[in-house]
Amino acid sequence: MKWSALFNSSVGRKWTMGLTGIFLILFLIVHVGLNACIWAMDGGVMFNKAAHFMGANVVPRLLEIGLFAGFILHIFQGWSLELSNRAARKKGYAVSLGNKGSKWYSRSMGILGTLLFLFLVMHLAHFWVPSRITGLEPVLIDGKEYHNLYGEMLNVFQGNLPVVVLYSIGCLSLAWHLMHGFQSAFRTLGVSNPRYLKIIENAGMFFSIVVSLAFALMPISMYAGWVK
């Protein structure tokens, strides 16, 4: 397959979506693990140290560039596939199968992906821009200055119910998106054995719920005062 086919053909687009999807799933595992440090109940010390490590070392910064490229490619190819599929369905089915044919979230990946894109823009504005561009107030930990990203989380979520609700909606959209996208990525890359597909489907359901719930509980925890 030519490289151009990865961006122009339907099969190439699906392969790109599958590969970038698995890459982003791996990112979510790292991201949720790092962010879970807010529950260490140490005033954000562990979280700020972990965030500093990710931001100050060369390898994570290079991976960050790849991450942005992965996001952009995944979003672009997702919208491209959605438009292609809509163009191919000029006329609807004579009988709507509803969830018997496919789950509603598998038919709504374009909408869910768009909601996640809007959520990503908001999330970057709240945390990545202050951390990487405009700067954050430093905090002293063991005599060393760190960006107080934990303090920024408190500023964003404490007493700000609309933002917490928007983040919760974003996490709910992520859960539905992953429920289809997780197993779809492996199918696209060639996994066809029914036994393995069932394992992947169950693992995807578990991953989608646990990761999305953990992300949603982070702003809720700060708004409710469970962590300070």
N, C-alpha and C positions, 0 to 999 in steps of 0.2 A: 504493500500500500504506500503510495506517495504521501509525503508530508502534507501536501495541499489537501489530500482527501480527508485528513483528520478534521479539517475545518469546513469542508464543502459537502461531503457525502453524508447521508443519513447514518450509515454504519460508523463512519469516522467520528461524527458528532457524538454518537452514543458511547463509543470507546473513550472519547475525551471526557465525557460526563462521568463515566464509570471510574476512570483513573483519578480524575480530580476529586470525585466524590469520596473515594477511599482515602486519599491524601487529607481531605478536610475532616473525615471521621477521626483519623489519627490525631489531627490538630485538636479536635474537640476533647479527646481523651487527656491530652497534655493540659489544655486550657482549664478543663473542669477540675483536674487534680491540683493545679496551681491555685486556682481561685478558692478551692475548698480550704486553703490555709487560713481563710478569714475566720473559720470556726475553731481555730487553735486557742481562742480566748486569751490571747497575750497582747492585746492592744494593737494587733496588726504587725507585730515584729516578724513573724515567720513569713507572712504574705509579702511584706515590703522587701524582705531579703530575697525571696523567690523571684519577685518581679524585677528586682535590681539585677539578679543573675541573668534573667532572660533579656534584659535591655542593655547590659553592659558588656556582654561577651560576643565575640565575632560570629561564632557558629549560629547562635539563636538569631542574631541580626540578619545573617545571610538567609536563614530559613524563613525569616519574616518577609523578605523580598519574594521568595518562592511562594509563600502563603498568599500574598497579595495577588501574584500572578495566577495562582490556583483559583482564588475567589473570582477574579475577573473572567478567566476562561470558563469556569463553571457557570457563571451567571450568563455570559454571552451565549455559550452553546445551549444552555437551557432555554433561553428566550428564542433562539434560532430554531430549536427543535419544536418548541410550542407553536411558533408561527407556521412551520412546515406542516405540522400535524393538523392545524386548523385549516390550512389551505387544501390539504388532501381530503378533508371531510367537508366538502362543499354542501353535502346533503346529509342530514341526520339519519340514524337508523330507523327503520320502519317501526320497530318495537324497542323501547328503552329497557335494557336489562337491569339498570340500576346497579346495586351492589352485587347482584348475581354474576354480572360480567366482570366487574372490577370494583375495588373499594373506591369510595368517593375521593379519598385523599390521593389515590394514584391518578385520578382524572383531574385533579386540581393542583398539580405540581407547579404549574405556571403561576397561579395565584399565590400559593404558599411561598414559592421562591421569590416573588415580588415583595411580599410582606417581610420576608427575611432580609431582602436587600435594603428595604427602608429601615428595618431594625438595625442592620449592620452600620448604616450611615449614622444613625443616632448613637450607637455604641461607640463608634470611632470618635465622634465629636465629643462625647463625654469623657473618654479615657485615653485613647491613643493620641489625639491632638494635644491635650495638656501634657501628656507624658513625654512626647517626642518633639513637639514644636514650641508650644507656648511656655512650657515649664511648669513644675509643681513646687510648692513650698517644701524644702528639705526637712527631714526629721533625723535626729541623732539616735543611732542605735549602736551601742558599744563604742561610742566615741567616733563613729563614722557617719557621714551624711548619706542618706538615701532619699530618693523621691518618695514622698508620702502618698502613694497611690491608694493606700487603705483609707487615708483621710479624705481623699477625693471621692471614694466610694460612699463614705458617710455623708459628704456634702451633697452628692447626687441623689441619694435615696432617703436619707432621714427627713421626715416631714414632707415628703414630696410624693403624695399618693398617685397623681396622674402618671408620673414617670415610672413608678413601680408597676402600675397597671399595664402601661405600654410594654415594659420589659416582660411581664408575665404573658401578654399576648404574643410577643416575639418568641418566647420559649415554647408556648403551645404550638405555634406555627412550626417551630423547629421539630417538635415531637412528631407531628403529622408528616412533615417532609421526610424525616428520617425513616419512618415506618415503611414507606415505599422505597425511598432512595437507597437504604442500606442493602436490602436484598436485591434491588434492581441493579446495583453496581456490580455485584458478583455474577448475576445472570448475564449481564452484558459482556463480562470478561470470560465467559465460557463455562461457568458452573451450571451443570444441567442434571446431575444425579439427584433424583427426588429425595433421597435420604439426606444428602448434604444441603439441599435447598430448604428442607424443613428445619434443619439445625440453624441455618443462616437466618431463616425467617423468624424463628424464636429468639435467636441472639439479637437480631435487629429490633424486635419488639421490646426486649429487655433493655437494650442499649438506649433506644429512643426515649423510653419512659424515665429511666434512672438519670441519664445525663440531662435531659430537659428539665426534670423536676429539681435536680440539684442546682442548675442555673437559675431557675425561677425562685428557689428558696433563698438565694443570696441577697437580692434586693429586698425580699420580704423580711428576711432576718434583720436587716439593718433598719428597715422602716418600723418594724415591730419592737426594736430595741433588744432583740435577743443577743446581738453582738454590738459592742460599743467601742 
